[in-house]
Amino acid sequence: GVILMEILTGKSAGDIVSGNTGAVDLTDWVRLLATEGRAVECFDSGLLSADGEREPPKGMDDMLAITLKC
């Protein structure tokens, strides 16, 4: 699950990322964004559409949901 999360976010699980409440680890940050309905913000911009569209390609939300269950 963590490896897939790293692929989707472009960040390492060991990275400390900045959240609204301060520094958190990768899994906590992704979980926070997902529960707030802002999961698209955690995806690596290189995986999002090249035409400027902020919606993730079909299936990415499902893959993210799987990572959060692991």
Z-matrix of the N, CA and C atoms (Angstrom, degrees):
N
C 1 1.443
C 2 1.522 1 111.86
N 3 1.325 2 116.06 1 -43.02
C 4 1.463 3 119.65 2 -177.75
C 5 1.526 4 110.72 3 -67.55
N 6 1.315 5 117.01 4 -37.87
C 7 1.470 6 119.84 5 179.58
C 8 1.524 7 110.36 6 -64.29
N 9 1.316 8 117.55 7 -42.87
C 10 1.464 9 120.59 8 177.09
C 11 1.529 10 110.18 9 -63.72
N 12 1.336 11 117.20 10 -38.51
C 13 1.462 12 120.81 11 177.62
C 14 1.530 13 110.46 12 -62.64
N 15 1.327 14 117.15 13 -39.61
C 16 1.461 15 120.87 14 177.42
C 17 1.523 16 110.81 15 -62.80
N 18 1.319 17 116.98 16 -40.50
C 19 1.468 18 121.16 17 179.35
C 20 1.524 19 110.10 18 -64.92
N 21 1.326 20 117.11 19 -45.41
C 22 1.464 21 121.21 20 -177.22
C 23 1.526 22 112.88 21 -67.54
N 24 1.339 23 116.69 22 -33.97
C 25 1.464 24 119.93 23 -176.11
C 26 1.523 25 113.60 24 -95.46
N 27 1.329 26 116.62 25 -21.76
C 28 1.454 27 119.66 26 -175.37
C 29 1.523 28 112.38 27 75.93
N 30 1.321 29 116.76 28 14.47
C 31 1.465 30 122.16 29 -179.58
C 32 1.521 31 109.57 30 -119.89
N 33 1.321 32 115.64 31 157.18
C 34 1.457 33 121.36 32 177.54
C 35 1.522 34 109.58 33 -88.38
N 36 1.326 35 116.70 34 147.36
C 37 1.466 36 120.97 35 178.98
C 38 1.521 37 111.02 36 -60.60
N 39 1.310 38 117.66 37 -25.21
C 40 1.455 39 121.36 38 178.85
C 41 1.518 40 113.63 39 -80.83
N 42 1.339 41 116.22 40 -10.13
C 43 1.464 42 120.02 41 179.51
C 44 1.522 43 110.62 42 -68.68
N 45 1.297 44 115.41 43 143.79
C 46 1.457 45 121.05 44 171.10
C 47 1.521 46 105.58 45 -101.52
N 48 1.308 47 116.42 46 125.25
C 49 1.457 48 120.87 47 -178.31
C 50 1.516 49 108.98 48 -113.22
N 51 1.304 50 115.13 49 157.16
C 52 1.457 51 119.92 50 -178.65
C 53 1.515 52 110.07 51 -88.58
N 54 1.305 53 116.08 52 122.81
C 55 1.457 54 121.89 53 175.13
C 56 1.511 55 109.44 54 -108.76
N 57 1.321 56 116.99 55 179.05
C 58 1.461 57 121.23 56 179.37
C 59 1.521 58 111.82 57 -60.13
N 60 1.318 59 117.08 58 -31.87
C 61 1.456 60 120.69 59 -175.56
C 62 1.521 61 112.13 60 -102.33
N 63 1.310 62 118.31 61 13.25
C 64 1.457 63 121.23 62 179.87
C 65 1.512 64 111.60 63 120.95
N 66 1.317 65 115.70 64 -159.87
C 67 1.461 66 121.26 65 -177.08
C 68 1.523 67 110.43 66 -81.03
N 69 1.315 68 115.77 67 131.96
C 70 1.463 69 122.02 68 179.12
C 71 1.519 70 108.74 69 -137.35
N 72 1.336 71 116.42 70 162.75
C 73 1.461 72 118.03 71 177.25
C 74 1.526 73 109.92 72 -79.73
N 75 1.308 74 115.51 73 171.18
C 76 1.463 75 121.74 74 -173.34
C 77 1.523 76 112.51 75 -57.92
N 78 1.311 77 117.98 76 -47.06
C 79 1.467 78 119.67 77 -176.75
C 80 1.525 79 111.63 78 -65.24
N 81 1.329 80 117.41 79 -39.75
C 82 1.466 81 119.94 80 178.10
C 83 1.523 82 111.12 81 -65.62
N 84 1.337 83 116.35 82 -39.33
C 85 1.461 84 121.21 83 -179.75
C 86 1.532 85 110.89 84 -64.18
N 87 1.329 86 116.60 85 -46.24
C 88 1.465 87 120.73 86 179.51
C 89 1.529 88 110.13 87 -64.17
N 90 1.321 89 116.76 88 -43.53
C 91 1.465 90 120.90 89 179.18
C 92 1.538 91 110.69 90 -60.86
N 93 1.337 92 117.21 91 -42.18
C 94 1.461 93 121.65 92 178.52
C 95 1.523 94 111.04 93 -60.58
N 96 1.331 95 116.66 94 -49.59
C 97 1.462 96 120.12 95 -179.81
C 98 1.525 97 111.34 96 -62.42
N 99 1.314 98 117.28 97 -40.24
C 100 1.470 99 120.99 98 -179.36
C 101 1.525 100 110.97 99 -65.06
N 102 1.325 101 117.75 100 -42.59
C 103 1.469 102 119.81 101 -178.91
C 104 1.525 103 111.67 102 -70.31
N 105 1.328 104 116.79 103 -24.53
C 106 1.463 105 120.71 104 177.49
C 107 1.527 106 112.06 105 -88.67
N 108 1.336 107 117.52 106 3.20
C 109 1.460 108 120.91 107 -179.96
C 110 1.522 109 113.29 108 73.72
N 111 1.327 110 116.73 109 22.49
C 112 1.465 111 121.64 110 -178.03
C 113 1.522 112 111.42 111 -118.07
N 114 1.319 113 116.88 112 31.86
C 115 1.466 114 121.26 113 -175.86
C 116 1.523 115 112.50 114 -57.49
N 117 1.317 116 117.68 115 -31.68
C 118 1.468 117 120.26 116 -178.67
C 119 1.528 118 110.84 117 -58.57
N 120 1.321 119 117.84 118 -25.84
C 121 1.464 120 121.59 119 -179.35
C 122 1.527 121 112.81 120 -70.07
N 123 1.319 122 117.42 121 -19.86
C 124 1.467 123 119.17 122 -177.89
C 125 1.527 124 112.34 123 -89.24
N 126 1.335 125 118.34 124 -15.91
C 127 1.456 126 120.08 125 -177.71
C 128 1.521 127 111.48 126 -69.99
N 129 1.326 128 115.86 127 142.99
C 130 1.459 129 122.58 128 174.90
C 131 1.526 130 107.96 129 -60.21
N 132 1.329 131 116.83 130 128.24
C 133 1.465 132 120.31 131 -177.83
C 134 1.524 133 111.96 132 -60.56
N 135 1.320 134 117.72 133 -25.14
C 136 1.459 135 121.14 134 177.90
C 137 1.523 136 113.07 135 -68.68
N 138 1.329 137 116.58 136 -19.30
C 139 1.463 138 120.65 137 178.77
C 140 1.525 139 112.36 138 -90.47
N 141 1.326 140 115.81 139 -16.54
C 142 1.457 141 119.27 140 179.41
C 143 1.518 142 109.31 141 -79.18
N 144 1.280 143 116.23 142 162.03
C 145 1.454 144 123.09 143 -176.09
C 146 1.533 145 111.79 144 -56.72
N 147 1.303 146 116.53 145 141.27
C 148 1.464 147 122.44 146 -178.59
C 149 1.524 148 112.62 147 -74.48
N 150 1.323 149 118.38 148 -13.07
C 151 1.461 150 120.33 149 -177.79
C 152 1.529 151 112.75 150 -86.51
N 153 1.327 152 117.05 151 14.07
C 154 1.456 153 120.88 152 177.51
C 155 1.513 154 113.96 153 88.56
N 156 1.295 155 116.87 154 -3.94
C 157 1.464 156 121.62 155 178.82
C 158 1.520 157 109.03 156 -67.92
N 159 1.333 158 117.51 157 131.40
C 160 1.463 159 121.57 158 -177.93
C 161 1.525 160 112.27 159 -89.57
N 162 1.304 161 118.27 160 -5.18
C 163 1.463 162 120.20 161 179.12
C 164 1.523 163 109.39 162 -78.24
N 165 1.327 164 116.96 163 133.99
C 166 1.467 165 119.55 164 179.23
C 167 1.525 166 111.28 165 -70.15
N 168 1.332 167 116.85 166 151.28
C 169 1.466 168 119.58 167 175.24
C 170 1.527 169 110.83 168 -57.24
N 171 1.309 170 115.49 169 152.74
C 172 1.465 171 121.18 170 -178.94
C 173 1.530 172 110.64 171 -53.31
N 174 1.293 173 115.93 172 133.16
C 175 1.453 174 121.47 173 177.43
C 176 1.520 175 114.52 174 99.78
N 177 1.328 176 117.87 175 -21.34
C 178 1.464 177 119.08 176 -178.39
C 179 1.525 178 111.62 177 -65.57
N 180 1.326 179 117.18 178 -39.05
C 181 1.468 180 119.83 179 177.08
C 182 1.524 181 110.57 180 -61.91
N 183 1.335 182 116.24 181 -38.84
C 184 1.467 183 120.15 182 178.41
C 185 1.526 184 110.97 183 -65.29
N 186 1.331 185 116.23 184 -41.69
C 187 1.467 186 119.40 185 178.52
C 188 1.527 187 110.58 186 -64.45
N 189 1.328 188 116.68 187 -38.82
C 190 1.461 189 119.72 188 178.54
C 191 1.528 190 110.45 189 -64.27
N 192 1.317 191 116.86 190 -40.93
C 193 1.469 192 120.63 191 177.95
C 194 1.528 193 110.71 192 -59.96
N 195 1.324 194 116.83 193 -38.17
C 196 1.470 195 120.66 194 177.75
C 197 1.523 196 110.07 195 -63.91
N 198 1.330 197 117.44 196 -43.11
C 199 1.467 198 119.54 197 -179.27
C 200 1.520 199 111.52 198 -62.10
N 201 1.316 200 117.11 199 -33.43
C 202 1.463 201 120.60 200 -178.45
C 203 1.526 202 112.42 201 -75.34
N 204 1.327 203 116.94 202 -15.57
C 205 1.466 204 120.62 203 177.66
C 206 1.524 205 112.08 204 -89.97
N 207 1.325 206 117.38 205 -11.85
C 208 1.471 207 121.12 206 -177.64
C 209 1.515 208 111.27 207 -89.51
